[in-house]
Amino acid sequence: MIRLAGGLLVIASASLFGFRAADALEEEYRQMQDLRRIVYMLQGEIRYARSFLSEAFLAIAQDQEEPYRSWLRCLQEKMDMREEGSLPWLWEETARAHLGKLALKEGEKRRLYALGHYLGTADVKMQVSHLQMYAEHLEARMEDMQQTMQTQKKLYRVLGMSGGILLAILLI
């Protein structure tokens, strides 16, 4: 009886692990959508409203959820204080502090951190161009993910369950 209960617990935990992996994939996709939306909003603030970057960050932060809201507000506050480093340094430091725990892969995080190097140092047209390139990269990555996401989610779930069953059989 105890072996049966242990086996069922192993199957359940391995299955939950597979479902959690599938949920992490969906979470990464959703966070990429959030970043794309923020980049488009920043692009609009720079191009059409001709806002200073600190004003743009504050305006965009009002419509965002956490952790994006706190990131943009922190970035705006540090820019207004003008006591710390340059915008690229501030962008990277605040992004690492506030967005470091996102479900994005390391390569995507590095691209996000590097985006700050192209803001505030060039003219409006170049800033918008770099934001557009980053948004296009996100869209391409999201399109690739969407094509494989359903298959990967099923695979994670099935592997979790079948791995749990196999492990339970080996233990019993």
DORO-979642 format. One record per atom (N, C-alpha, C): residue in three letters; x, y, z. Coordinates in steps of 0.02 Angstrom, whole numbers, padded with zeros to 5 digits, always signed. Layout:
ALAXYZ/...
REM end
This chain:
MET+00041-00060+00000/MET+00000+00000+00000/MET+00043+00063+00000/ILE+00097+00061+00040/ILE+00141+00119+00044/ILE+00178+00128-00023/ARG+00198+00073-00054/ARG+00231+00077-00119/ARG+00185+00106-00172/LEU+00122+00087-00169/LEU+00073+00113-00217/LEU+00064+00189-00207/ALA+00059+00209-00145/ALA+00052+00280-00130/ALA+00115+00318-00152/GLY+00173+00290-00139/GLY+00236+00321-00161/GLY+00240+00326-00236/GLY+00219+00273-00270/GLY+00219+00272-00343/GLY+00173+00325-00372/LEU+00114+00332-00342/LEU+00067+00383-00365/LEU+00095+00454-00353/LEU+00129+00463-00297/LEU+00160+00528-00283/LEU+00216+00543-00333/VAL+00255+00493-00352/VAL+00308+00503-00402/VAL+00278+00521-00469/ILE+00225+00486-00489/ILE+00192+00501-00552/ILE+00163+00571-00551/ALA+00130+00589-00496/ALA+00100+00655-00491/ALA+00153+00711-00493/SER+00208+00701-00457/SER+00259+00753-00455/SER+00293+00761-00523/ALA+00307+00706-00557/ALA+00338+00710-00623/ALA+00290+00741-00673/SER+00226+00725-00667/SER+00176+00756-00711/SER+00172+00831-00699/LEU+00173+00851-00637/LEU+00171+00922-00621/LEU+00233+00958-00647/PHE+00290+00923-00645/PHE+00351+00952-00672/PHE+00343+00965-00748/GLY+00313+00918-00784/GLY+00301+00927-00855/GLY+00252+00984-00869/PHE+00199+00989-00829/PHE+00151+01043-00838/PHE+00183+01111-00822/ARG+00227+01111-00772/ARG+00262+01173-00754/ARG+00308+01196-00810/ALA+00342+01150-00842/ALA+00385+01166-00898/ALA+00345+01196-00956/ALA+00286+01168-00968/ALA+00242+01194-01021/ALA+00217+01265-01002/ASP+00201+01276-00939/ASP+00180+01342-00917/ASP+00236+01393-00923/ALA+00298+01372-00910/ALA+00355+01418-00916/ALA+00365+01440-00988/LEU+00351+01396-01035/LEU+00355+01414-01106/LEU+00303+01467-01123/GLU+00242+01458-01099/GLU+00189+01509-01110/GLU+00207+01575-01076/GLU+00236+01572-01018/GLU+00255+01633-00981/GLU+00309+01671-01019/GLU+00358+01636-01047/GLU+00409+01669-01087/GLU+00378+01705-01147/TYR+00331+01672-01180/TYR+00298+01703-01237/TYR+00259+01765-01217/ARG+00224+01762-01161/ARG+00185+01820-01137/ARG+00231+01878-01119/GLN+00288+01863-01088/GLN+00335+01916-01070/GLN+00366+01948-01132/MET+00377+01909-01184/MET+00402+01938-01246/MET+00349+01984-01276/GLN+00286+01966-01271/GLN+00232+02011-01294/GLN+00232+02076-01255/ASP+00242+02072-01190/ASP+00244+02132-01148/ASP+00301+02177-01168/LEU+00359+02149-01179/LEU+00417+02188-01199/LEU+00407+02220-01267/ARG+00377+02183-01313/ARG+00363+02210-01379/ARG+00316+02270-01374/ARG+00265+02264-01332/ARG+00218+02319-01323/ARG+00253+02380-01294/ILE+00296+02370-01245/ILE+00333+02426-01215/ILE+00378+02459-01267/VAL+00412+02419-01307/VAL+00456+02447-01359/VAL+00416+02488-01409/TYR+00358+02464-01429/TYR+00316+02502-01475/TYR+00291+02567-01443/MET+00274+02564-01380/MET+00252+02625-01345/MET+00309+02675-01339/LEU+00369+02651-01325/LEU+00427+02694-01320/LEU+00443+02725-01388/GLN+00436+02685-01439/GLN+00446+02710-01507/GLN+00398+02767-01522/GLY+00336+02758-01504/GLY+00285+02810-01516/GLY+00299+02873-01476/GLU+00320+02865-01414/GLU+00335+02923-01373/GLU+00394+02962-01401/ILE+00443+02928-01427/ILE+00502+02962-01455/ILE+00485+02993-01522/ARG+00451+02956-01565/ARG+00439+02979-01633/ARG+00386+03033-01637/TYR+00329+03021-01606/TYR+00272+03066-01616/TYR+00264+03118-01562/ALA+00273+03098-01500/ALA+00264+03145-01445/ALA+00327+03187-01434/ARG+00383+03164-01462/ARG+00447+03198-01454/ARG+00464+03209-01380/SER+00446+03160-01341/SER+00459+03163-01268/SER+00532+03150-01253/PHE+00556+03180-01199/PHE+00620+03160-01173/PHE+00613+03089-01147/LEU+00668+03052-01145/LEU+00663+02982-01126/LEU+00635+02973-01056/SER+00655+03015-01009/SER+00629+03007-00941/SER+00554+03018-00939/GLU+00529+03066-00977/GLU+00457+03077-00981/GLU+00422+03018-01015/ALA+00453+02992-01066/ALA+00425+02934-01101/ALA+00420+02874-01055/PHE+00473+02862-01016/PHE+00473+02805-00970/PHE+00417+02812-00919/LEU+00408+02873-00893/LEU+00355+02884-00844/LEU+00286+02875-00874/ALA+00275+02901-00935/ALA+00210+02894-00968/ALA+00194+02821-00982/ILE+00243+02784-01004/ILE+00232+02713-01020/ILE+00221+02672-00956/ALA+00256+02690-00903/ALA+00252+02652-00840/ALA+00181+02652-00812/GLN+00144+02704-00824/GLN+00077+02709-00795/GLN+00030+02654-00819/ASP+00042+02630-00880/ASP-00003+02579-00909/ASP+00022+02508-00902/GLN+00078+02499-00868/GLN+00109+02433-00865/GLN+00096+02397-00799/GLU+00105+02331-00801/GLU+00101+02290-00741/GLU+00172+02281-00714/GLU+00176+02254-00654/GLU+00241+02239-00625/GLU+00271+02179-00661/PRO+00335+02175-00669/PRO+00389+02217-00644/PRO+00407+02275-00691/TYR+00371+02280-00747/TYR+00387+02332-00796/TYR+00375+02402-00769/ARG+00322+02410-00731/ARG+00306+02477-00703/ARG+00363+02501-00658/SER+00384+02459-00612/SER+00437+02479-00565/SER+00503+02490-00602/TRP+00516+02451-00654/TRP+00577+02459-00693/TRP+00577+02528-00727/LEU+00523+02544-00761/LEU+00520+02607-00798/LEU+00520+02667-00751/ARG+00486+02661-00695/ARG+00487+02716-00646/ARG+00556+02725-00616/CYS+00589+02671-00600/CYS+00657+02675-00572/CYS+00704+02706-00623/LEU+00698+02686-00685/LEU+00739+02714-00739/LEU+00726+02789-00746/GLN+00663+02809-00743/GLN+00646+02880-00749/GLN+00674+02919-00690/GLU+00667+02893-00630/GLU+00692+02928-00570/GLU+00768+02936-00573/LYS+00803+02884-00592/LYS+00876+02888-00595/LYS+00899+02936-00650/MET+00862+02938-00704/MET+00880+02985-00757/MET+00869+03057-00734/ASP+00814+03069-00698/ASP+00800+03136-00674/ASP+00849+03159-00621/MET+00875+03113-00580/MET+00923+03132-00528/MET+00990+03150-00558/ARG+01007+03120-00615/ARG+01070+03134-00650/ARG+01132+03126-00607/GLU+01128+03084-00556/GLU+01185+03073-00512/GLU+01225+03011-00532/GLU+01191+02965-00564/GLU+01224+02902-00581/GLU+01246+02905-00654/GLY+01269+02850-00682/GLY+01300+02847-00747/GLY+01257+02866-00806/SER+01281+02846-00864/SER+01248+02862-00927/SER+01185+02820-00935/LEU+01145+02838-00985/LEU+01083+02801-00998/LEU+01096+02727-01012/PRO+01145+02710-01054/PRO+01157+02638-01065/PRO+01172+02600-01000/TRP+01210+02630-00956/TRP+01226+02598-00893/TRP+01163+02594-00849/LEU+01125+02649-00846/LEU+01063+02649-00806/LEU+01014+02597-00832/TRP+01006+02595-00898/TRP+00960+02547-00929/TRP+00978+02476-00910/GLU+01042+02460-00918/GLU+01063+02391-00903/GLU+01056+02374-00829/GLU+01076+02419-00786/GLU+01073+02406-00714/GLU+01001+02399-00690/THR+00957+02444-00711/THR+00887+02439-00688/THR+00853+02379-00719/ALA+00870+02363-00782/ALA+00839+02304-00814/ALA+00862+02240-00778/ARG+00925+02237-00761/ARG+00950+02178-00724/ARG+00916+02172-00656/ALA+00908+02228-00623/ALA+00879+02227-00556/ALA+00804+02210-00558/HIS+00767+02238-00604/HIS+00695+02230-00604/HIS+00670+02174-00650/LEU+00707+02161-00704/LEU+00683+02112-00754/LEU+00726+02050-00757/GLY+00774+02045-00712/GLY+00820+01988-00713/GLY+00786+01921-00700/LYS+00729+01922-00667/LYS+00694+01859-00650/LYS+00641+01840-00701/LEU+00638+01875-00757/LEU+00590+01856-00809/LEU+00607+01787-00836/ALA+00558+01756-00866/ALA+00566+01688-00892/ALA+00602+01686-00959/LEU+00630+01742-00981/LEU+00664+01745-01045/LEU+00729+01707-01043/LYS+00749+01682-01100/LYS+00814+01648-01105/LYS+00870+01701-01099/GLU+00930+01679-01083/GLU+00985+01725-01071/GLU+01001+01768-01132/GLY+00997+01740-01191/GLY+01010+01778-01252/GLY+00961+01836-01260/GLU+00898+01824-01244/GLU+00848+01877-01248/GLU+00860+01930-01195/LYS+00881+01909-01136/LYS+00896+01958-01084/LYS+00955+02001-01104/ARG+01006+01970-01134/ARG+01064+02009-01156/ARG+01044+02061-01208/ARG+01000+02042-01254/ARG+00977+02089-01305/ARG+00939+02147-01273/LEU+00898+02131-01224/LEU+00861+02184-01189/LEU+00909+02231-01153/TYR+00958+02203-01118/TYR+01006+02245-01082/TYR+01047+02288-01131/ALA+01063+02262-01189/ALA+01103+02299-01238/ALA+01063+02353-01274/LEU+00997+02348-01273/LEU+00956+02398-01308/LEU+00968+02468-01282/GLY+00984+02475-01219/GLY+00997+02541-01190/GLY+01056+02577-01220/HIS+01102+02540-01251/HIS+01161+02571-01281/HIS+01142+02613-01342/TYR+01083+02601-01369/TYR+01062+02637-01429/TYR+01012+02692-01415/LEU+00996+02702-01352/LEU+00948+02754-01334/LEU+00983+02813-01301/GLY+00960+02872-01316/GLY+00986+02931-01283/GLY+01052+02957-01311/THR+01085+02917-01353/THR+01150+02939-01379/THR+01147+02957-01453/ALA+01094+02939-01486/ALA+01087+02953-01558/ALA+01027+03000-01568/ASP+01018+03019-01632/ASP+00961+03062-01646/ASP+00896+03020-01644/VAL+00840+03054-01649/VAL+00775+03022-01643/VAL+00767+02966-01694/LYS+00787+02979-01755/LYS+00779+02930-01809/LYS+00817+02866-01794/MET+00878+02872-01769/MET+00918+02813-01754/MET+00890+02775-01694/GLN+00866+02811-01643/GLN+00836+02778-01585/GLN+00775+02738-01606/VAL+00733+02768-01647/VAL+00673+02734-01670/VAL+00692+02674-01713/SER+00745+02681-01753/SER+00768+02627-01795/SER+00791+02567-01753/HIS+00829+02581-01701/HIS+00853+02527-01657/HIS+00795+02494-01619/LEU+00748+02534-01597/LEU+00689+02505-01564/LEU+00650+02462-01613/GLN+00644+02483-01675/GLN+00608+02445-01726/GLN+00644+02379-01739/MET+00710+02380-01743/MET+00748+02318-01754/MET+00738+02270-01696/TYR+00738+02296-01635/TYR+00727+02252-01577/TYR+00657+02223-01578/ALA+00608+02265-01595/ALA+00538+02241-01599/ALA+00531+02187-01653/GLU+00564+02197-01709/GLU+00561+02147-01763/GLU+00594+02082-01741/HIS+00649+02087-01703/HIS+00681+02027-01677/HIS+00633+01990-01630/LEU+00600+02028-01586/LEU+00552+01996-01540/LEU+00496+01962-01578/GLU+00471+01996-01630/GLU+00416+01967-01669/GLU+00438+01903-01704/ALA+00498+01903-01732/ALA+00524+01842-01765/ALA+00531+01785-01715/ARG+00558+01802-01657/ARG+00568+01751-01604/ARG+00500+01725-01580/MET+00452+01770-01573/MET+00385+01749-01551/MET+00351+01706-01604/GLU+00361+01722-01667/GLU+00333+01682-01721/GLU+00362+01611-01720/ASP+00428+01607-01711/ASP+00460+01541-01706/ASP+00432+01502-01646/MET+00425+01537-01590/MET+00399+01503-01531/MET+00328+01479-01541/GLN+00287+01521-01574/GLN+00217+01503-01583/GLN+00210+01441-01628/GLN+00255+01435-01676/GLN+00251+01377-01721/GLN+00268+01312-01685/THR+00310+01315-01635/THR+00331+01254-01601/THR+00302+01246-01531/MET+00269+01298-01506/MET+00248+01298-01437/MET+00197+01243-01420/GLN+00148+01233-01462/GLN+00097+01183-01447/GLN+00128+01113-01444/THR+00173+01099-01491/THR+00206+01034-01492/THR+00250+01026-01430/GLN+00288+01078-01413/GLN+00332+01074-01354/GLN+00292+01066-01290/LYS+00236+01101-01284/LYS+00196+01095-01224/LYS+00170+01024-01216/LYS+00146+00994-01270/LYS+00123+00925-01266/LYS+00180+00878-01249/LEU+00237+00891-01279/LEU+00295+00849-01266/LEU+00316+00853-01192/TYR+00318+00912-01164/TYR+00336+00920-01093/TYR+00288+00883-01049/ARG+00224+00889-01063/ARG+00173+00856-01021/ARG+00178+00780-01026/VAL+00185+00755-01088/VAL+00189+00682-01097/VAL+00253+00655-01067/LEU+00309+00690-01076/LEU+00371+00667-01046/LEU+00369+00667-00970/GLY+00336+00717-00942/GLY+00328+00718-00870/GLY+00289+00659-00844/MET+00233+00645-00877/MET+00191+00589-00855/MET+00226+00522-00867/SER+00253+00513-00927/SER+00284+00448-00942/SER+00347+00438-00901/GLY+00385+00490-00889/GLY+00443+00485-00845/GLY+00423+00466-00774/GLY+00369+00495-00750/GLY+00344+00477-00684/GLY+00321+00405-00680/ILE+00288+00382-00732/ILE+00265+00312-00733/ILE+00325+00265-00735/LEU+00373+00281-00777/LEU+00433+00239-00781/LEU+00470+00236-00714/LEU+00478+00294-00683/LEU+00512+00296-00618/LEU+00472+00258-00565/ALA+00406+00264-00567/ALA+00365+00228-00518/ALA+00371+00152-00528/ILE+00373+00130-00590/ILE+00381+00059-00604/ILE+00449+00035-00579/LEU+00500+00074-00590/LEU+00567+00055-00567/LEU+00571+00052-00491/LEU+00536+00097-00458/LEU+00538+00098-00385/LEU+00495+00044-00354/ILE+00442+00024-00387/ILE+00398-00027-00358/ILE+00425-00094-00378/
REM end
